[in-house]
């Protein structure tokens, strides 16, 4: 039993007028007297309950039974959602986030009323999440950016840009932290680019929180930035991409909404054509190549030629020498 469970049970015994003794609490919870005295002190000083000791009845009672520990109840659906959250966060076992997430969730679960308590292990038999490969990020870096986002402090960073293979120094105004497929990013206004950008936390080689506050952009602008990407990446130019998928892969394509701007056209042979706006062709290229010969880029023409070139080079590597 956790201490929180013990405090709840002790408060209930006292408030119901049962005049419990120190010895009774020791037997109930299998603890030593000094632990009981410390818990009583916690209920009186930290929680503010009006608990006193009756010398004639040799037990504790409440001077104000109406004053009690705050209660809350959760529906089965809410407990279910918390349980899913715990299982999802279990994907971060072994990372710097594990102790933080575990502590927060355990405090919530310890306070749940018994009537809606569920067995997490039983639920795990039915539901499993796989976040993929989680990229390690230092705890200090994560917490520093959390506080910078919370308090609207600008941050000076040294950043490695993967697709260009270069390191730059810049000042950013961090708006929001974002997790995607095991990678943590910060959505921020970049003073160098004069625009909102996405920065992978693990590629930040150095950071220093400044003393300067920034004015937070509107939530709608941040949401528009995130939703405009095909997955996450942005570049200076947006393209209208059209891809035809063979019948086998079309079954999977039509199951999802890939982008808010998409148009899906069905064909009599079971194939389909997907069109959407993309502010980055690099991630679209990686996605298209996953479907191999089942995907054919129709537009734009230069992108079609780029995919054809990549496939031709790949075919050469597999050709018999």
C-alpha positions, -999 to +999 in steps of 0.1 A: +000+000+000+013+034-009+014+063+016-014+080-002-036+050+001-027+048+038-036+085+044-069+081+027-078+050+047-067+067+080-088+098+072-118+076+066-114+057+099-111+090+118-139+109+101-164+080+107-160+084+144-143+051+151-117+066+174-088+045+159-057+041+180-021+042+170-020+004+176-049-002+153-033+018+125-001-002+130-020-034+127-040-022+097-011-011+076+017-032+092+038-001+100+056+012+131+041+038+155+065+065+142+050+061+107+015+065+121+025+097+140+041+111+108+010+103+088-013+120+114+010+151+113+007+151+075-031+150+077-031+179+102-004+202+090-002+196+052-038+187+045-054+209+071-077+183+087-089+191+123-078+159+140-075+156+177-068+128+203-096+119+228-078+107+260-110+091+274-116+070+243-079+066+236-083+073+199-083+100+172-114+119+161-123+148+138-134+181+152-150+189+118-162+157+101-174+178+072-139+187+063-122+158+045-097+148+019-108+161-016-126+134-035-130+128-072-144+101-093-136+090-128-158+072-152-147+038-166-138+056-199-116+081-181-098+053-162-094+034-195-078+065-211-054+068-182-045+031-185-039+035-222-017+065-214+004+045-190+008+017-216+018+042-243+044+058-219+058+024-212+075+027-246+099+052-229+112+027-204+149+031-201+149+067-213+152+100-194+114+104-195+106+072-176+109+084-140+090+116-148+061+099-165+060+070-141+058+093-111+030+114-126+009+084-136+014+065-103+002+095-083-030+096-104-036+058-101-029+058-064-057+084-059-083+066-079-114+054-060-116+017-056-149+014-075-133+023-108-099+007-102-087-015-131-060-041-134-034-026-158-017-059-164-050-074-176-056-045-199-021-049-213-030-084-225-056-068-248-039-036-258-003-029-269+014+002-283+046+002-303+062+036-306+090+024-328+126+034-321+128+061-294+156+086-299+173+094-266+172+130-254+189+143-223+166+151-194+180+185-188+175+195-225+139+183-224+131+201-191+148+232-202+127+235-233+096+226-214+102+256-191+112+278-220+078+270-237+059+274-205+075+308-196+080+322-231+118+325-230+138+327-262+166+301-265+200+303-283+209+270-300+236+253-320+217+230-344+227+203-368+205+203-399+205+167-411+194+171-448+221+197-454+247+182-431+256+216-415+257+232-381+242+267-375+237+289-346+204+307-342+179+321-317+145+305-315+112+312-296+099+278-285+061+274-288+054+238-282+070+204-277+059+176-301+065+139-302+063+120-334+072+083-339+097+082-311+113+116-319+108+148-299+107+182-316+102+218-306+079+240-327+096+274-326+099+307-344+134+310-359+149+345-358+173+335-386+147+321-410+121+347-399+095+319-398+081+290-378+103+259-379+105+224-364+137+214-346+146+179-335+157+180-298+184+154-303+200+175-330+205+205-307+241+204-298+241+234-274+214+256-259+212+285-236+179+300-223+180+338-226+164+364-203+142+377-231+105+370-232+087+365-265+051+370-274+034+336-281+020+331-315-017+323-319-026+286-314-044+287-348-011+297-365+008+268-348-019+243-357-019+255-393+018+250-395+016+215-381-013+204-402+001+218-435+029+192-435+025+158-451+041+143-420+063+169-403+088+186-426+085+220-442+105+238-469+101+272-485+079+260-514+047+239-515+040+214-542+008+196-554+017+159-556-003+133-574+004+096-570-014+065-585-014+034-564-019-001-578-050-021-565-032-040-538-017-009-521-048+012-528-066-009-502-044+007-476-042+042-490-080+046-490-082+037-453-066+069-441-068+106-444-031+114-453-034+152-455-061+178-450-058+189-486-060+154-502-083+143-530-088+106-536-100+093-570-111+057-574-106+037-606-126+008-620-096-016-617-093-011-579-065+014-581-067+049-568-050+083-573-041+105-543-034+142-546-023+165-518-002+196-510+032+190-496+057+216-482+085+190-483+091+165-510+119+147-491+096+130-468+071+123-495+098+106-515+107+083-486+071+075-482+065+068-519+095+045-522+080+023-494+054+012-519+079+002-546+063-006-579+028-001-565+032+037-565+036+059-596+042+096-592+022+115-618+029+151-608+050+172-605+071+160-635+105+168-619+095+148-588+084+119-611+118+120-627+135+121-593+117+090-581+125+072-614+161+080-610+162+067-574+145+035-585+168+030-614+199+034-591+184+009-567+177-016-594+214-014-605+225-023-570+204-055-572+213-064-608+233-095-615+270-087-622 
